[in-house]
Amino acid sequence: MEKQHTNLILLTLGLGTLIGSLNSMMFNVALPTMVTYFDVPLSTVQWLTSGYMLAAGVIIPAAGFLGDRIGYKRLFTAILFCVLTISIIGAFSWCIEMLIVIRLLFGFTGGLLSPLALAMFYRILPASQQTKAASIWGMATMLGAILPTVLSGLILSVADWRFLLLFNIPFALLAGILCIFVLPKDSQQSQAKLDFTGLFLTSIGSFTLLFTFSNLSKWGLSVKLLVGIILGMGCLITYYIRSRHRSDVVLNLGVFQYPRYVAAFVISGMNIIALCTVAFLMPLLLQNGLGISPLMTGFVMLPCSILSMAMMPVASSLYNKTGEKLLTAAAISIIIFGSIPFLFVNPSTSILLLIAALCVRACGMGMFNLVATNAQMSAIPPELSGHASSLTNWFHQMLNALMVGVASNIVDLRIKSMGATTSDAIALVYTSTVNMIVLVSCIMLLCIVPIALKFFRSREELRKS
C-alpha cells in the first residue's frame, strides 16, 4: 500500500473518529445556555448529554454486525452524511424536546463512528501500520475529549447555540467525500439476518445498565439501583447463554478465545477503573479542595490532556523497539510516579506541583492507552475486528458511567459522614478522598503489570510476528 494512500486512510478514519468524539461532549458547556434559552430545568436539559450516551451505548454492540452486514465503508460513509443531515435539521429545533431527539439520533449514528473507525484501521491497514493507526485513533479520541470545552465556549461567546450543530457540516462533508474516494471497497458482506432477539437483549441490557449507573449518585444503594443492575445484567447474561454456539449474533463473543485479547481487555478495564475515578475527582479537587475557579481548572487540565495525546505517536515509535511488556511497565511506572503528589495533597498544596504531576501522569496514560489498544486489536483476525472494537468501546462506556457514579457516591458519603458544612471542611473532604482513591488506583495499576508481562509481546516476539 502506497504511503500517500495509507496517510489518506489514516486522515479519513481519524477525522471520522474526531467527529464522533466531539459530538458526544459538545453540549456539556452549553447546558446553562440551553436552560435559559428554552426556559426549562437543568434536569431536562441534561438529556442533551445523557441522551447521546444512552443511545450510543445501545447501538455500539451492533457495530460489528452492521459493518459485516452492510459493509464498513458503506456504513461509515452513510453515518457521516447522516451526521451532516441531522446537524442541519437540528439547527432548526424550536423546542428542547426536538433538540433532545436530535441528540438521540446523533448517538445512534455518530456513536458508531469511533468503534467502526478502530475496526477499519485493523481491517484495511497492514500490520506494519497498525501501531501508527492505533495512535491516530487514540489521538482523535483524546482530542475529541479536549476540544469540546474550548470549542463550545468559543462558539457560545460569539454565536448562537445552533452553531454547535452547524460546525459539523464542513467536517462531515469532507470526511464523507474522502470515504468515497480513499477507502477501499468493501469485501463480500455477510448475508446473516439480523438477530432481533440478540439486538433486543443487548440494547435493553446496555440501556438499563447505563441509565442505572448514571443515576448511581442520586439513587445510592436503593431498590431501584438493585432492580436496574439485575435487569440489565439479566439481559446480557441471557444474551451470552443463547449466543455461545451461534454464528448469526449481533455481537460475536468469539473474540474471547484469543488470550492476548482477553488479557488486554481486562487490563484496559482495570485501567479505566483506576484512572476514571481519579479523572472525575480531579476538577472537583481543584475547585472545591484548592479553591480555584472553573476557568482556571480548564487551564490546569489542558496541558496534561495535550501531553496525553502527544505521547501516543511517541509510544508508537517506541512500540517495536521496546515491545509491549516493557512499554506497559514503563507507562505504569510513570503514572504511579506522577500520582505521588496526590497521595499527600491538601488544601495548601502548590498548584504548580499538581500541574507537573498531572503532566507526568498524562505521559504514562498516553503510552498505556496506545499499548492496550494495539495489543487488543492486533490479537484477533481482521474479520473479527468490528466485533472486538464494538465490545471494547461498549465495555469502556459502561465502566466510565459506573465509575463516575461510584466517585460521586464516595464524595457524598464522606461529606455526610464527616459532617462537612464549611468550605474548609469540604475542602478537606475532597483532598482526603483524592488521597484514598489515588492510593487504590496505584495498587490496581500495579496489578496490571504481571498480567502484561505474561500475555503481552516482548520485542523479540514482535519482530517474529
Secondary structure, 3 states (H helix, E strand, C coil): CCHHHHHHHHHHHHHHHHHHHHHHHCCCCCHHHHHHHHCCCHHHHCHHHHHHHHHHHHHHHHHHHHHHHHCHHHHHHHHHHHHHHHHHHHCCCCCHHHHHHHHHHHHHHHCCHHHHHHHHHHHHCCHHHHHHHHHHHHHHHHHHHHHHHHHHHHHHHHCCCCHHHHCHHHHHHHHHHHHHHHCCCCCCCCCCCCCHHHHHHHHHHHHHHHHHHHCHHHHCCCHHHHHHHHHHHHHHHHHHHHHCCCCCCCCCHHHHHCHHHHHHHHHHHHHHHHHHHHHHHHHHHHHHHCCCCHHHHHHHHHHHHHHHHHHHHHHHHHHHHHHHHHHHHHHHHHHHHHHHHHHCCCCCCCHHHHHHHHHHHHHHHHHHHHHHHHHHHCCCCHHHHHHHHHHHHHHHHHHHHHHHHHHHHHHHHHHHHCCCCCHHHHHHHHHHHHHHHHHHHHHHHHHHHHHHHHHCCEHHHHHHC
